[in-house]
Amino acid sequence: MLTVEDNTRLTLVGPGTPAGELMRRYWMPAVLSTELPEKDGSPVRVRLLGEDLIAYRDSTGAVGLVDAHCPHRRAPMFFGRNEECGLRCVYHGWKFDRNGDCVDMPSEPAGTPLQAKVKINAYPTFEGGGLVWAYMGPKEQMPAAPDYEWMRAPTTHRHVSKTFEDCNYLQAMEGGLDTAHSSFAHNNKLGDMSELRNADTSPRIDVIHTDYGYCYTSTRRSRPEKHYMRIYHYVMPFQQMRGTVTAFNGEKNDMPHLDGHIWVPIDDHTCNVYNIIWAYDHDVPLSRDYLTEWETVTGRGPNDFVPGTFVLKAGKHNDYFIDRQVQKTQTYTGIPGINTQDYALQEGMGQIVDRSKEFLGTSDKAIVAMRRMMLEATRVVERGDTPKATIPASYRNVRPYDNFIEPGADWQIAFADGLVAKF
């Protein structure tokens, strides 16, 4: 369990908080690139780490990320005119470029020295992997742009989606790092012992610390001569990668792929989850039909969202469409959609769970390791030092994997080829 003080240290993310200052040392997703489809198009509201911002694609195609309110009279910049490489406030016409400089002040006398003094808060952006990334920390500490394997995969071999989650980022991320819960929350074939989730509900967890966070393994006994291993990566501060090369019933996937999530704090109480899937090799791109099926199975299909938003239709107000008869006869939860099952449990804990009331077990090794690592990282930043995973070389060549292995075999040798980035 965590103390109340440490729980607060890890969950609050606003300016000046330990976790917030830590996260400001990393590039983080701000919006999907598709949310800004055209030059000089409509601005988009963004909220990151408790700050209200506006994203817009300027006349050159570059993305600006600025304060949601004009520094003149605090009018909302969302209604601004996106024109000629700047965003113009419609209240008095003051215009700012993506660096935050005021480039026009038509309501003031020509040549006014005020124009050189006025700035709007602006954050650097980088576009890659289908995402617009933002850096909100000290400029002198800005790391190189992110370079994960999935970002280098061609667009035909990669897919990124986004979902709003109504809880603190930490409990959402802990759900992703927790591999044992899949035997229960994601048991969608009650009584089918060919499913490894049913055959072995108590996986052995091992954690190996790295320069980017940690690698961890989950081993399930599938049959006397073979065990099923899944190798995950936790990349600080809020990303997980995992392999989906082998189907959970022991058969090979017809379209082997890798996937993961990035849990980005909107504020203390909510987060955006970026869902990533990328192909295992160059020869098998991800078909549109397969991606649609994948998103639908997980609960993120085209019909699962409130139109025009990233909010799921399934929520607290309708008990996530739980079907008690299905729960009795077909699935463990009775809730459709793998990620929807996660959201029901994670959001149901409350927006910030009180971890001082927990009783942890052996299946929680990865969660405990992440908490300790994050707590230490907040203190590293407080000392003025550099936290893990800010150097792309530390993580750019890693990839997750899963497969069967003989009991007692060295997985790092047996899976060596599968654990190295191919893109």
C-alpha positions in Angstrom: 0.0 0.0 0.0 1.0 3.6 -0.3 0.8 6.2 2.4 -1.7 9.0 1.9 1.3 11.4 1.4 2.9 9.2 -1.3 -0.5 8.7 -3.0 -0.9 12.4 -3.2 2.6 12.8 -4.5 1.9 10.4 -7.4 -1.6 11.4 -8.3 -1.7 15.2 -8.3 -0.4 16.6 -11.6 -1.0 20.3 -11.7 1.8 22.9 -11.9 4.2 22.7 -8.9 3.2 19.2 -7.8 5.8 16.5 -7.7 4.2 14.3 -10.3 3.3 17.2 -12.5 6.8 18.6 -12.5 8.1 15.1 -13.3 5.7 14.7 -16.3 6.7 18.1 -17.6 10.1 16.7 -18.2 8.8 14.4 -21.0 7.2 14.8 -24.4 3.5 13.8 -24.1 0.7 13.3 -26.5 -1.6 16.4 -26.7 -4.0 15.4 -29.6 -4.2 13.0 -32.4 -2.9 14.5 -35.7 -6.3 13.8 -37.2 -7.9 16.2 -34.8 -6.1 19.0 -36.7 -6.7 17.9 -40.3 -5.9 21.1 -42.2 -3.8 24.2 -42.2 -5.6 27.2 -40.8 -8.4 24.9 -39.6 -10.5 25.0 -36.5 -8.6 25.2 -33.2 -9.1 22.4 -30.7 -9.5 22.6 -26.9 -6.8 20.7 -25.0 -6.4 20.2 -21.3 -3.0 18.7 -20.1 -1.7 18.4 -16.6 -4.5 20.7 -15.3 -3.8 23.5 -17.8 -6.3 24.7 -20.4 -4.8 25.1 -23.8 -5.6 25.5 -27.5 -4.0 23.6 -30.3 -4.1 24.8 -33.9 -2.4 23.9 -37.2 -1.0 27.1 -38.7 -0.5 28.1 -42.4 2.8 26.1 -42.6 1.3 22.9 -41.2 3.1 23.2 -37.9 1.0 22.9 -34.7 0.8 25.6 -32.1 -0.2 24.9 -28.5 -1.0 28.1 -26.5 -2.9 29.2 -23.4 -6.6 28.9 -23.7 -7.1 32.6 -22.9 -5.8 35.8 -24.5 -3.3 37.6 -22.3 -5.1 40.9 -23.0 -8.5 40.5 -21.3 -8.5 36.6 -20.9 -11.0 36.1 -23.7 -11.2 32.5 -25.0 -8.8 31.8 -27.8 -10.9 28.8 -28.9 -13.0 31.3 -30.9 -9.9 32.8 -32.5 -9.3 33.2 -36.2 -6.6 30.8 -37.4 -5.0 32.8 -40.2 -1.6 33.6 -41.7 0.6 31.7 -39.3 -1.1 32.8 -36.1 -4.2 32.7 -33.9 -6.1 36.0 -33.6 -8.3 36.7 -30.6 -11.7 37.9 -31.9 -12.2 40.2 -28.9 -9.8 42.9 -29.9 -7.8 41.3 -32.8 -4.5 40.6 -31.0 -2.7 37.9 -32.9 -0.1 35.4 -31.6 2.1 33.0 -33.4 2.9 29.4 -32.2 6.0 30.7 -30.3 3.7 32.9 -28.2 4.8 36.2 -29.8 2.3 38.9 -30.4 2.6 39.6 -34.2 -0.3 42.1 -34.5 -2.1 44.5 -32.2 -4.7 46.4 -34.3 -6.6 47.9 -31.4 -3.5 49.8 -30.2 -1.6 52.7 -31.9 0.8 51.6 -34.7 4.3 50.9 -33.4 3.2 50.6 -29.8 6.0 49.2 -27.6 3.3 47.1 -25.8 3.3 44.6 -28.6 6.9 43.5 -27.9 6.1 43.0 -24.3 3.0 40.9 -24.6 3.2 37.1 -25.0 0.8 34.2 -24.7 2.1 31.1 -23.0 3.1 28.6 -25.7 4.6 25.1 -25.6 6.8 23.4 -28.1 5.2 20.6 -30.2 6.5 17.7 -32.3 4.4 15.6 -34.7 5.1 11.9 -35.1 3.4 8.5 -35.0 0.0 10.0 -35.7 0.2 12.2 -32.6 1.0 15.8 -31.8 3.4 15.8 -28.8 3.9 18.6 -26.3 6.7 19.5 -24.0 5.7 21.6 -21.0 8.8 21.6 -18.9 11.9 23.9 -18.6 13.2 24.7 -22.1 16.8 24.1 -21.0 15.8 20.5 -19.9 13.9 19.6 -23.1 14.8 16.1 -24.3 15.1 14.9 -27.8 11.8 14.1 -29.6 10.3 10.7 -28.8 11.4 7.7 -31.0 9.4 4.6 -30.1 9.4 1.7 -32.5 5.6 2.1 -33.2 6.2 5.7 -34.3 8.6 4.5 -37.0 6.2 1.9 -38.4 4.5 3.0 -41.7 1.0 4.3 -41.4 -0.2 1.0 -43.1 1.3 -0.9 -40.2 0.2 1.4 -37.3 -3.0 2.6 -35.7 -3.5 5.0 -32.8 -6.8 5.9 -31.2 -7.9 7.9 -28.2 -10.3 7.4 -25.3 -11.4 9.6 -22.4 -11.3 8.0 -19.0 -13.0 9.5 -16.0 -10.4 8.7 -13.3 -6.8 9.6 -12.3 -4.1 8.5 -14.7 -2.4 6.3 -12.1 -5.2 3.8 -11.5 -5.9 3.6 -15.2 -2.2 2.8 -15.9 -2.1 0.3 -13.0 -4.9 -1.5 -14.7 -2.8 -1.8 -17.8 0.3 -3.0 -15.9 -1.7 -5.6 -14.0 -1.6 -8.8 -16.1 -3.3 -11.1 -13.6 -6.6 -9.4 -13.9 -7.1 -10.7 -17.4 -8.0 -14.1 -16.0 -11.0 -12.5 -14.4 -12.1 -9.2 -15.8 -11.4 -10.3 -19.4 -12.5 -13.9 -19.1 -15.0 -13.8 -21.9 -15.3 -17.6 -22.3 -16.4 -19.0 -19.0 -15.5 -22.6 -18.6 -13.3 -22.8 -21.7 -10.1 -24.4 -20.3 -8.3 -24.0 -23.7 -8.0 -20.4 -22.7 -4.8 -19.8 -20.8 -6.7 -17.2 -18.7 -8.8 -20.0 -17.3 -6.1 -22.7 -17.2 -3.7 -20.7 -15.1 -5.2 -17.8 -13.2 -2.1 -17.1 -11.1 0.8 -16.0 -13.5 4.3 -15.6 -12.1 5.5 -12.0 -12.4 9.2 -11.0 -12.7 10.4 -7.4 -13.1 13.8 -6.3 -14.6 14.8 -2.7 -14.1 16.1 -0.8 -17.2 17.2 2.6 -18.2 13.7 3.4 -19.5 11.7 2.0 -16.7 11.4 -1.8 -16.6 10.7 -4.9 -18.5 8.4 -7.5 -16.9 7.3 -11.0 -17.7 4.2 -13.0 -17.0 4.5 -16.8 -17.1 1.5 -19.1 -17.2 1.6 -22.9 -17.0 -0.2 -24.0 -20.2 0.9 -27.6 -20.4 3.6 -29.8 -18.8 6.1 -29.2 -21.7 5.3 -25.6 -22.4 4.7 -22.3 -20.6 3.2 -19.2 -22.0 5.3 -16.0 -21.5 4.4 -12.5 -22.2 7.1 -9.8 -22.1 5.9 -6.3 -21.4 7.7 -2.9 -21.2 6.9 -0.1 -18.9 8.4 3.1 -20.3 8.3 6.0 -17.9 6.3 7.9 -17.1 3.0 6.5 -18.4 3.4 4.1 -21.4 3.1 0.3 -21.6 3.9 -2.0 -24.5 2.8 -5.7 -24.9 3.0 -8.5 -27.4 0.0 -10.0 -29.1 1.8 -12.4 -31.4 0.3 -15.6 -30.0 -3.4 -16.0 -29.4 -4.4 -16.6 -25.8 -5.7 -20.1 -26.6 -2.3 -21.1 -27.9 -2.9 -20.6 -31.6 -1.0 -18.2 -33.8 -2.7 -14.9 -34.5 -3.6 -14.6 -38.2 -2.3 -11.0 -38.0 0.4 -10.8 -35.3 0.8 -7.4 -33.8 2.1 -5.4 -30.8 0.1 -3.0 -28.8 0.1 -0.7 -25.9 -1.3 2.4 -24.2 -0.2 5.9 -23.1 -2.2 7.3 -20.1 -1.9 11.1 -20.3 -3.3 13.1 -17.4 -5.8 15.7 -18.3 -5.9 16.8 -14.7 -6.0 15.2 -11.2 -9.2 13.4 -11.9 -9.3 12.4 -15.6 -7.0 11.2 -18.3 -6.8 10.5 -22.1 -5.8 7.0 -23.1 -3.9 6.7 -26.4 -4.3 3.1 -27.7 -1.6 1.9 -30.0 -1.4 -1.1 -32.3 1.4 -1.9 -34.7 2.3 -4.8 -37.0 4.8 -7.4 -36.0 6.7 -7.3 -39.2 7.0 -5.5 -42.5 5.3 -8.2 -44.5 1.9 -8.0 -42.9 0.3 -4.5 -42.8 -2.8 -4.0 -40.5 -5.9 -4.3 -42.6 -8.8 -1.9 -42.1 -11.1 -4.8 -41.4 -8.8 -6.2 -38.8 -8.4 -2.8 -37.0 -12.2 -2.3 -37.0 -12.6 -5.7 -35.5 -9.9 -5.1 -32.9 -11.4 -1.8 -31.8 -14.9 -3.2 -31.6 -13.7 -6.2 -29.5 -12.0 -3.9 -27.1 -15.0 -1.6 -26.9 -13.6 1.3 -29.0 -15.5 0.6 -32.2 -17.1 3.3 -34.3 -20.5 2.9 -32.5 -19.0 2.9 -29.0 -18.4 6.6 -28.6 -20.7 9.6 -28.0 -20.7 11.2 -31.4 -18.1 13.9 -31.9 -16.2 13.0 -28.7 -13.7 10.5 -27.3 -16.1 9.6 -24.5 -17.6 6.1 -24.5 -21.3 5.6 -24.4 -20.8 3.0 -21.7 -20.3 4.7 -18.4 -21.2 5.0 -14.7 -24.6 6.4 -15.7 -25.7 3.1 -17.4 -23.5 0.7 -15.5 -21.4 0.1 -18.6 -24.3 -1.9 -20.2 -23.7 -4.8 -17.8 -25.9 -7.9 -18.6 -26.3 -10.0 -15.5 -27.5 -13.0 -17.5 -24.4 -12.9 -19.7 -22.4 -12.6 -16.5 -24.0 -15.8 -15.2 -23.5 -17.8 -18.4 -20.9 -16.4 -20.7 -18.4 -13.8 -19.4 -16.9 -13.0 -16.0 -18.2 -9.4 -15.9 -21.2 -9.4 -18.2 -19.8 -6.1 -19.6 -19.1 -6.0 -23.4 -15.7 -4.7 -24.6 -12.3 -5.5 -23.1 -11.4 -1.9 -22.4 -14.9 -1.1 -21.2 -14.4 -3.8 -18.6 -11.3 -2.0 -17.4 -13.0 1.3 -17.3 -15.9 0.0 -15.2 -13.5 -1.2 -12.6 -11.0 1.7 -12.7 -13.6 4.5 -12.8 -15.6 2.6 -10.2 -12.8 3.0 -7.7 -13.5 6.8 -7.7 -11.5 9.5 -9.4 -8.5 9.1 -7.1 -8.4 5.8 -5.2 -7.2 5.7 -1.6 -4.2 3.3 -1.9 -3.6 3.4 1.9 -6.5 1.0 2.2 -5.1 -1.7 -0.2 -3.7 -5.2 0.5 -1.3 -6.1 -2.3 -0.3 -9.6 -3.4 2.4 -11.3 -5.5 0.5 -10.5 -8.7 1.1 -6.8 -8.0 4.9 -6.8 -8.4 4.8 -4.7 -11.6 2.5 -2.1 -9.9 4.7 -1.9 -6.8 7.8 -1.5 -9.0 6.2 1.3 -11.0 5.1 3.2 -7.9 8.6 3.0 -6.4 10.1 4.1 -9.6 7.8 7.1 -10.0 8.2 8.2 -6.4 12.0 8.1 -6.8 11.7 10.0 -10.1 9.8 12.8 -8.5 12.7 13.2 -6.1 15.2 13.0 -8.9 13.5 16.0 -10.5 13.3 17.9 -7.2 17.1 17.5 -6.9 17.5 19.0 -10.4 18.6 15.7 -12.0 17.3 14.0 -15.1 14.7 11.2 -14.8 14.8 7.9 -16.7 13.5 7.5 -20.3 14.2 11.1 -21.4 16.9 9.8 -23.8 15.4 8.0 -26.8 18.3 5.6 -27.2 17.3 4.0 -23.9 14.0 2.7 -25.4 14.0 3.0 -29.2 15.0 -0.6 -30.0 12.8 -2.4 -27.4 9.7 -4.3 -28.3 7.3 -6.5 -26.4 6.7 -10.2 -27.3 4.8 -13.3 -26.3 5.1 -17.0 -27.1 5.4 -20.5 -25.6 8.6 -21.6 -24.0 10.0 -24.8 -22.3 10.0 -24.6 -18.5 13.3 -23.5 -17.2 14.5 -22.1 -20.6 16.2 -18.6 -20.7 13.5 -16.4 -22.3 16.0 -13.7 -23.2 17.9 -16.2 -25.4 14.8 -18.0 -26.7 13.0 -14.8 -27.6 16.0 -12.7 -28.5 14.9 -12.0 -32.1 11.4 -11.2 -31.1 12.4 -8.6 -28.5 14.3 -6.3 -30.9 12.6 -3.5 -32.9 12.1 -4.3 -36.6 11.0 -0.8 -37.7 
